[in-house]
């Protein structure tokens, strides 16, 4: 495994690479990022490249992002303006890599709320991004980290598509689940509606990964299985094997993250608690209040806890960073230092990070704790985070601690910490290069 390296293009190519680069700029500057959102209609398809949410201290700013590597015109610009109108958004951005003799476009589009930005020189792109007022970077190296993370995300989905095409029932169900949580809930008009859809999708796939593992073991796919016995499942959890199961773990955690984000949005929209199922017109608030009270008791208990936290508005952003950037773990012997870094990136005070890490226990209670220490190691990890993403997090430490190409220089207190981190990095590298 030694010597294998995953490289990134300094100048991202048009298409997925460019889209990932733009998304990484927003992610690394503290935004919550959603990507490749599709609304299908019998006659038309609405495809959104990137959607960002900035949970600032005073207001929440949402922005629709479109990315074009070339061959763009005013038709494309007005299409985005139309999407903004449809989604009731005040702000959007259109990123290109060349002007195509349309240097006047920014001035014409600005009154419509659409920023037109050209990255002709990617060496100055982060500075240009900051100058445009989109955000600032505490650590510019995070940009490449998120590009790697998006590479894992894309490859997971491609893996599931390939397995589904080959006829695997678990993969077909996983594909449906991913589209429900990534696409369907996005277009819900209220947080209550989004939450209802998310929980319905969960009830259909409560044990997606384990159910698919049973199929790989030679049995029948069963997302409602009562068993916990599966050799494929254990290999995926402990060794990072079976990319299709790693992808399913990712989808399951994506669903939990989506619920947490909807909870934050709901708390911001209803700071005094859920609306009563009665209103002046007898319709709108009745529907909203009634829908809230049909949600699981665990969610309502979690909401009561969430509202008590002074910085809950940053929790969705923090958890997105923690899962897909930090790898869903922290180093126990360095937690004070790591919590300071997490604080700097997320905007949550360091002494509140341990409380923010309780969110899964509060919203998704299970037997035992969500966090475990797998043996004689300093790694304190969240259950069910794909080892490939743990590898991204281990690489993050290698960069963060200035370790160069090896983690062996890191001072540790537990004997297997070095091998645990190295194994996770190798898992991610092998997956991305496979």
C-alpha positions in Angstrom: 0.0 0.0 0.0 2.9 2.3 0.6 3.6 4.8 -2.1 0.1 5.2 -3.3 -1.1 8.8 -3.6 -4.4 10.4 -4.5 -3.7 13.6 -6.4 -5.9 16.5 -7.3 -5.7 18.7 -10.4 -4.4 22.2 -9.5 -6.7 23.5 -12.3 -10.0 21.4 -11.9 -11.5 20.2 -15.1 -15.0 21.2 -16.2 -17.8 19.0 -14.9 -17.6 17.1 -11.6 -14.1 18.3 -10.7 -15.0 22.0 -11.1 -18.2 21.6 -9.3 -16.4 19.9 -6.4 -13.9 22.7 -6.3 -16.5 25.4 -6.0 -18.4 23.4 -3.4 -15.2 22.9 -1.4 -14.7 26.7 -1.3 -18.0 27.1 0.4 -17.6 24.0 2.7 -14.1 25.2 3.8 -15.5 28.6 4.6 -18.1 27.3 7.0 -21.2 26.8 4.9 -23.5 23.8 5.0 -23.3 22.3 1.5 -25.8 20.2 -0.5 -24.9 19.0 -4.0 -26.4 17.5 -7.2 -30.1 18.0 -6.2 -32.6 16.8 -8.7 -36.4 17.3 -8.9 -38.0 15.1 -11.4 -41.3 15.8 -13.1 -43.0 13.7 -15.8 -42.1 16.4 -18.4 -39.1 18.3 -16.9 -36.1 17.8 -14.6 -34.7 20.5 -12.3 -31.0 19.9 -11.6 -29.2 22.1 -9.0 -25.4 21.9 -8.8 -24.9 23.3 -5.3 -27.0 24.7 -2.5 -25.4 26.4 0.4 -26.6 27.6 3.8 -24.7 30.0 6.0 -26.0 29.8 9.6 -24.6 33.1 10.6 -25.0 34.6 14.1 -27.7 37.1 13.0 -29.3 35.5 9.9 -29.4 32.4 7.8 -28.3 33.0 4.2 -29.2 30.4 1.5 -27.6 30.5 -1.9 -28.1 28.6 -5.1 -24.9 27.9 -7.0 -24.5 27.0 -10.7 -21.1 26.0 -12.2 -20.1 26.2 -15.8 -16.7 25.3 -17.3 -17.5 26.9 -20.6 -20.1 27.6 -23.3 -22.4 29.7 -21.1 -24.6 32.7 -21.9 -27.4 34.9 -20.6 -29.9 32.1 -21.2 -28.0 30.1 -18.5 -28.0 33.1 -16.2 -31.7 33.8 -16.4 -32.4 30.1 -15.9 -30.7 30.3 -12.5 -32.7 33.5 -11.7 -35.8 31.5 -12.5 -34.8 28.8 -10.2 -34.1 31.3 -7.5 -37.6 32.7 -7.9 -39.1 29.2 -7.8 -37.2 28.4 -4.6 -37.9 31.8 -3.1 -34.2 32.7 -2.8 -32.7 36.1 -2.7 -29.2 35.1 -3.6 -27.4 33.0 -6.1 -24.0 32.7 -7.7 -22.9 31.6 -11.2 -19.2 30.5 -11.4 -17.4 30.3 -14.8 -13.8 29.8 -15.9 -13.8 32.3 -18.8 -15.8 35.4 -19.6 -16.6 34.5 -23.3 -16.8 38.3 -24.0 -19.5 38.7 -21.3 -17.6 40.8 -18.8 -20.7 43.0 -18.3 -22.7 40.1 -16.9 -22.0 40.8 -13.2 -23.4 44.3 -13.4 -26.5 43.2 -15.2 -27.2 40.2 -12.9 -26.4 41.9 -9.6 -29.8 43.7 -9.3 -31.4 40.2 -9.6 -29.5 38.8 -6.7 -27.1 36.7 -8.9 -23.4 37.1 -8.5 -21.4 36.1 -11.7 -17.8 35.1 -10.8 -15.0 34.1 -13.2 -12.0 32.1 -12.0 -9.5 32.6 -14.8 -6.6 32.0 -12.4 -7.1 29.2 -9.9 -4.0 30.2 -7.9 -6.0 33.3 -6.8 -9.4 31.7 -6.7 -9.7 31.4 -2.9 -8.7 35.1 -2.5 -11.1 36.1 -5.2 -13.8 34.1 -3.4 -13.1 36.0 -0.2 -13.1 39.3 -1.9 -16.5 38.7 -3.3 -17.8 38.3 0.2 -18.8 34.6 0.1 -16.8 33.7 3.2 -13.2 33.4 4.6 -10.9 30.5 5.1 -9.5 29.8 8.6 -7.4 27.0 6.9 -7.1 27.1 3.1 -5.8 23.5 3.1 -9.3 22.4 3.9 -10.3 23.1 0.3 -8.4 20.1 -1.0 -9.6 18.0 1.9 -13.2 18.6 0.9 -12.4 17.8 -2.7 -11.1 14.4 -1.6 -14.3 14.0 0.6 -16.5 14.8 -2.4 -14.6 12.3 -4.5 -15.5 9.6 -2.0 -19.1 10.7 -2.0 -19.3 10.5 -5.8 -17.7 7.1 -6.0 -20.0 5.7 -3.4 -23.0 6.7 -5.4 -21.4 5.3 -8.6 -20.7 2.1 -6.8 -24.4 1.7 -5.8 -25.6 2.6 -9.3 -23.3 -0.1 -10.8 -24.5 -2.7 -8.3 -28.1 -1.8 -8.8 -27.7 -2.1 -12.6 -26.2 -5.6 -12.0 -29.4 -6.5 -10.2 -28.6 -6.3 -6.5 -31.8 -5.7 -4.5 -29.9 -4.0 -1.7 -28.3 -1.6 -4.1 -31.6 -0.8 -5.7 -33.0 0.0 -2.3 -29.9 2.1 -1.4 -30.3 4.1 -4.6 -33.9 4.9 -3.8 -33.0 5.8 -0.2 -30.2 8.2 -1.3 -32.5 10.0 -3.8 -35.1 10.4 -1.1 -32.8 12.0 1.4 -30.7 14.0 -1.2 -33.5 15.1 -3.5 -37.0 14.6 -2.3 -36.8 16.2 1.1 -34.9 19.3 -0.3 -38.0 20.5 -2.1 -40.3 20.2 0.9 -41.8 23.6 1.6 -41.5 23.5 5.4 -39.1 21.8 7.8 -42.1 19.7 9.1 -42.7 18.3 5.7 -39.0 17.5 5.2 -38.9 15.8 8.5 -42.0 13.7 7.8 -40.4 12.6 4.5 -37.1 11.8 6.1 -38.6 9.7 8.9 -40.8 7.8 6.4 -37.7 7.0 4.3 -36.0 5.8 7.5 -38.9 3.5 8.4 -38.6 1.9 5.0 -34.8 1.3 5.5 -34.1 1.0 9.2 -31.2 -1.5 8.7 -30.2 -0.7 5.1 -26.5 -1.7 5.5 -27.1 -4.9 7.4 -30.0 -5.9 5.1 -27.7 -5.6 2.1 -24.9 -7.5 3.9 -27.3 -10.4 4.3 -27.7 -10.4 0.5 -24.0 -10.4 0.0 -23.7 -13.3 2.5 -25.9 -15.3 0.1 -29.3 -14.6 1.6 -32.1 -12.3 0.9 -32.0 -8.5 1.2 -34.0 -7.4 4.3 -33.7 -3.9 5.6 -36.0 -4.8 8.6 -33.9 -7.8 9.7 -33.9 -8.6 13.4 -30.5 -10.3 13.2 -27.1 -8.7 13.8 -25.1 -11.7 12.4 -23.4 -11.1 9.1 -19.8 -11.8 8.1 -20.0 -9.2 5.3 -21.3 -6.6 7.7 -18.6 -7.2 10.3 -15.9 -7.0 7.6 -17.3 -3.7 6.4 -17.4 -2.2 9.9 -14.0 -3.4 11.1 -11.9 -3.6 7.9 -13.5 -1.2 5.5 -14.3 -3.9 3.0 -17.3 -4.1 0.6 -17.6 -0.6 -1.0 -21.3 -1.1 -1.5 -21.8 -1.5 2.3 -19.6 1.5 3.0 -21.8 3.4 0.7 -24.9 2.3 2.5 -23.4 3.4 5.9 -22.8 6.8 4.3 -26.4 7.0 3.1 -27.7 6.0 6.6 -25.6 8.8 8.2 -26.6 11.2 5.5 -30.2 10.6 6.5 -29.4 11.4 10.2 -27.6 14.5 9.2 -30.5 15.6 7.1 -32.8 15.1 10.1 -30.5 17.2 12.3 -30.4 20.0 9.7 -34.2 20.0 9.4 -34.3 20.1 13.2 -32.1 23.2 13.3 -34.2 24.8 10.5 -37.3 24.0 12.5 -36.0 25.5 15.7 -35.0 28.7 13.9 -38.4 29.0 12.3 -40.2 28.2 15.5 -38.1 29.6 18.4 -40.9 29.3 20.9 -41.8 25.8 20.1 -44.1 24.0 17.6 -47.2 25.9 16.5 -50.4 24.8 18.0 -52.6 22.7 15.7 -55.0 25.6 15.4 -54.9 28.8 13.4 -56.9 31.8 12.3 -57.5 30.4 8.8 -57.9 26.8 10.1 -55.6 25.4 7.4 -51.9 26.3 7.2 -50.8 26.3 10.8 -53.2 23.4 11.6 -51.4 21.3 9.0 -47.9 22.3 10.3 -48.8 21.7 14.0 -50.5 18.4 13.3 -47.5 17.2 11.2 -45.0 18.1 13.9 -46.9 16.1 16.5 -46.9 13.0 14.3 -43.1 12.9 14.4 -41.3 10.4 16.7 -41.1 11.1 20.4 -37.3 10.8 20.2 -37.3 13.7 17.7 -39.5 15.9 19.9 -37.3 15.1 23.0 -34.2 16.0 20.8 -35.8 19.3 19.8 -36.4 20.2 23.5 -32.7 19.6 24.1 -31.6 21.4 20.9 -33.4 24.6 21.8 -31.5 24.8 25.1 -28.1 25.0 23.3 -26.9 28.5 22.8 -25.2 27.8 19.5 -27.6 25.2 18.0 -27.8 27.1 14.8 -24.3 25.9 13.9 -24.9 22.2 14.8 -25.8 21.0 11.3 -22.7 22.6 9.8 -20.6 21.2 12.6 -21.9 17.7 12.1 -21.3 17.9 8.4 -17.7 18.9 9.0 -17.3 16.2 11.7 -18.7 13.3 9.7 -17.1 14.0 6.3 -14.1 16.2 7.1 -12.9 14.9 10.6 -14.0 11.3 9.7 -16.5 11.0 12.5 -13.8 10.6 15.2 -11.5 12.5 17.5 -8.3 11.5 19.2 -9.1 11.0 22.9 -5.6 12.0 24.2 -5.7 15.2 22.1 -9.4 16.1 22.3 -8.8 19.5 23.8 -6.6 20.5 20.9 -8.9 18.9 18.3 -12.0 20.5 19.9 -10.3 23.9 19.6 -9.8 23.2 15.9 -13.4 22.1 15.5 -14.5 25.2 17.3 -12.5 27.4 14.9 -13.9 25.8 11.8 -17.5 25.5 13.0 -18.0 28.7 15.0 -19.1 26.7 18.1 -17.1 27.5 21.3 -14.7 24.8 22.2 -16.3 24.1 25.6 -19.6 23.4 23.8 -18.1 20.8 21.3 -18.7 17.9 23.7 -22.4 19.0 24.0 -22.7 19.3 20.2 -21.4 15.7 20.0 -24.3 14.5 22.0 -26.7 15.3 19.2 -26.9 11.7 17.8 -27.5 10.3 21.3 -30.3 12.8 21.8 -32.1 12.5 18.4 -31.3 8.9 17.5 -31.1 7.0 20.8 -29.6 3.4 20.6 -28.6 0.8 23.1 -25.3 2.1 24.5 -23.5 5.2 23.3 -23.0 6.3 19.7 -19.3 6.9 20.4 -16.9 3.9 21.0 -13.2 3.3 21.4 -12.3 0.2 19.2 -9.5 -1.3 21.3 -6.2 0.1 22.6 -6.3 3.3 20.5 -6.8 7.0 21.0 -9.5 7.0 18.2 -12.9 7.8 19.7 -15.3 7.2 16.8 -18.9 7.4 16.0 -20.5 4.1 15.0 -21.4 3.4 11.4 -19.1 6.0 9.8 -17.6 4.4 6.7 -14.0 3.6 7.1 -13.2 5.3 3.8 -14.5 8.6 5.4 -12.5 7.8 8.5 -9.5 7.7 6.2 -10.3 11.2 5.0 -10.4 12.2 8.7 -7.1 10.5 9.4 -5.5 12.3 6.4 -7.0 15.5 7.9 -4.9 14.8 11.1 -1.8 14.2 9.0 -2.2 17.6 7.5 -3.4 19.3 10.7 -0.5 18.0 12.7 2.1 18.6 9.9 3.1 14.9 9.8 4.1 14.8 6.2 3.4 11.4 4.4 3.3 9.3 7.6 1.4 9.4 10.9 4.2 7.7 12.8 5.6 11.0 13.9 2.4 11.8 15.9 2.9 11.4 19.7 0.3 9.0 20.9 -0.7 7.4 24.2 -2.3 4.2 23.0 -0.3 1.5 21.2 -2.5 1.0 18.2 -3.3 4.6 17.3 -0.6 4.8 14.6 -1.7 1.6 12.9 -5.4 2.6 13.2 -4.8 5.9 11.5 -2.6 4.4 8.8 -5.1 1.6 8.1 -7.9 4.2 7.6 -5.8 6.3 5.3 -4.9 3.2 3.2 -8.6 2.3 3.0 -9.5 5.7 1.6 -6.6 5.8 -0.8 -7.3 2.3 -2.1 -10.9 3.1 -2.6 -10.3 6.3 -4.5 -7.6 4.6 -6.7 -9.6 1.4 -7.3 
